[in-house]
Amino acid sequence: MTAELDHKPLLTHEIGSLDKPGWRVKAYAGKPLDEKDLEEARAWGERLAVPEYGKLLDLLRHAPFGKEQKAEIQRWSSLYALRLEESAGLDVVYDGEQQRTEMYDWAVNHTNGFERRGSVRAFDNKYYSKAAVIGPISLREPFHNAEFSYLVSVADAELKIPVTGAYTIADWSFDERYDVDTDLREPAADRRRKRKAARRDFVLEVARSLIRPNLESLIGLGAGWIQVDEPGASTEADELDLFVDSFNASVEGLNATFSTHLCFSDYNLFFPAIERMSQCRQFAVGFANYDSRELGTSDEKRPGYQVIKKFRDLSYKPALGLGVLDIHSDFIESPELVRDRVLHAVTVFDDPSRIHVTPDCGLRTRSWKVAYEKLRNMKAGVELAREALRL
Amino acid sequence: MAATRGIDRGRVGADAVDQAFADDQAAFVRVQTKAGMDFFSDGLLKWQDIFRPLMGALGVKPHTLVRWFDTNTFFREPELVGKVATVKNPDGVVAAASVPRPRVATLPSPYMFSRAAHSDQDRNRLMLDLAQRVLRPAIDAAVAGGAELVHLEDPWLGYFGIKLQALHHNLKATLAFHVYFGDAGPHIAQLLRLPVDAIGVDLIETDVAELGSVWDKGLVAGIINGRSSILESLDNTVEVARHLADTVRPRNLFLTSNCELGYLPTVVAEQKVLRLGEAAHKAKELASV
C-alpha cells in the first residue's frame, strides 16, 4: 500500500469475491451460451465502459472453447469485475476472485498433501467443497501469481490481494494425517489433548509450508497489500492464540502491508489474542449483518458496532475495515445509512484515518446489479461522511 | 446443490429442484436400507437448518446468520417476537411417503430452540411455549407420519432442568434426548433424571467411564464421528458397542453418530452410515451368540 493510501481517511475497498457472470461460468464448464448470456456481457461491458468489450462478444460466439480461450474468458471476467469496482469509485480494488474456483478450493487444489472429499453446507443452500489433509503439505505452485500479474497490467486503482489464511484452510479441512488413531474407550481428556496438539501441528504447517511461500512469491511480483482472509478464525473459542500464531508465522519479517478479514463471529472472542498481531495493519470486519437499518449515529442506533471500541484500543493502532454492507441481503443500504455507520465509527475512534469502509464480506452471493448498487451507495455514503466531517 | 444454486440465480425452475431433492432422498434411503438401519430418516435434506421448517410453520422469517457452535455451518436465528402462535400444519417435519418405516424424526430441543431464537420474550417462558405450541404439534405430526423414534437435538450443554413432560406425556414412541458437541460426563446424573426414554451422548467428547453403570434408560451412543472424514474401524466400533453394553448396561442401546452427518460430504456420510449398520449388525450377532 502506498503511504498516501495508508493515511487516507475513510479509504474504501471491497473484501474479495463477486459472483461470476453466467457467460464465464458456462464457457468454463463447456455449456452452451444463449443470447441472454451475450446480452449480459454486452450490457455490463457498455455500462462499465470496459475497453474493447466487443472482442469478448466475438469470442463468446465461437464456442466450443479450448484451454487458452477459456483462460482468456476468465481474464475478461477479471477485467469486468475490476471495472465494476473501479466504476463504483472504490479506492482499492481486485477482480472479485474471478479466476479462482472458490477461496478454499482454489488454495488446496494448488497444494500437495490434500485430497477432495466432497461438498458440505455452509448456510441456507450454500455449500463449500471440503478436502482432507492426507500427507506432507507443500506449495505445488504459487497460485495467485497469474491473476495478480494480469491485474497489475490493467488496473487503474490500487490493488489489494485477498489470500485465504492458514487457520481457515486447516479449519475447513478434514484431518486424516495428524490425528488418526482414536479408540473411544480411551479417556476423553487424553483424546482431546492429542486432538488439540495435532490441530496445532496442522495449522502451523499450513502457515509455514503453504501460505508463507505463496505470499513470498506475490511480494516478489510487487504485491504491496495482501489481505489474509480468515472467516474461520473464531470457529473454536479456545484456539484464538493458534489463529494469531498462524498469522504471525505466515507474515513475520515479510515486506508488505498485511491485513486480515474476519466475519460472522462474536468478535469479542478475538480479544486479547489479537493484541499479539502487530504486523496486521488493518482488520476488515463484518458488522452490518448485526446492525439496525435505522438512521442515527448513537450507540443505541448502531447495535452492530459495539465491539469496535476494542479494535480502537489495540496498542499497535491498526485501521479498522468497517463492514457497512450486509452481503447476505439484497437490501440496498442507502448512502445515509452508510454515512451514519461511518460517522459512528469515526466518533468512537476519534481518528478517521483509522477507519476504512468496506462490505461485510465478499459479495459473491449477490447479483452484479445488487453488488454494484451496494458499492456505489457505499461510496456515496462515504462522501456524505466526508462532508459531515469536513475532510 | 447445483439445483438450489441454480434456482437462487434464476437458472433452473422449481421442478428441477424438487426432482433433485427426490433423487437425493432416494439415494439416502438406499444407503440406510443397505446399512440395515432399524429406523429410517429422510435426512432433513430440505431443511436449510434445524429450525427452518418450524419457522415456516410459524410463518416467521429467518433472521441474522449465526455460526452453529464451533462449525463452519451457520443457521438463521428464528425471529420470535411477541407471543408464540400454535403451529397448525407442521407438514415440513413429516418425511415423504417414500421413506420406509419405522422412522426417526429429528427436531430441536425446546431449550436449544429458545436459546437460538431472536426474541423479546423471557427465554424460559419461550422454551415452554415452544415445547407446547410448536414442538408438540410437530412431534404429533411426525408420529402420525410414521415416526417411532423422536430425536430431540440439544448441543446446548449446561441446562438440564428442562420441562420435557409436555413432549413425553402419552407419547407412543421412544423419546430420546441427545446432547452433543460437548462432554456430557459431568451432567449424566441430571440427564438420567429427565422424563425421556433414552439419553444420547457424544462419545467423541465424553468419557465412556463417566457414563457409569446405573443406566436405567436407553443409551443413544454417538460412536461415529460426524465431523471427521476418517472412517471408523469396524472392529473397534463393535468393541466399543460391546463395551458399552457390558459396562453401562442400558435398557436399550442405540448406535448412532455423535452429531448430524451434515458436516460431512454425502459420499463420506454414506460410508459412515454403512459402517454404523455393519457394526450394529455384527454387535447384534455377537450378542445373540
Interface residues (C-beta under 8 A of the other chain):
Chain A: D19 G22 R117 G118 S119 V120 R121 A122 F123 D124 N125 K126 Y127 Y128 K130 A132 D171 W172 F174 D175 E176 V180 T182 D183 L184 R185 P187 A188 A189 R191 R192 G232 S234 T235 E236 A237 F264 S265 N289 Y290 H328 S367
Chain B: M1 T4 R5 D8 R9 R11 Q48 D49 T64 L65 V66 R67 D70 T71 N72 T73 F74 F75 R76 D183 G185 L203 I204 E205 T206 D207 V208 A209 E210 I223 N225 S228 S229 I230 N236 E239 V240 H243 G262 Y263 L264 P265 T266 V267 V268
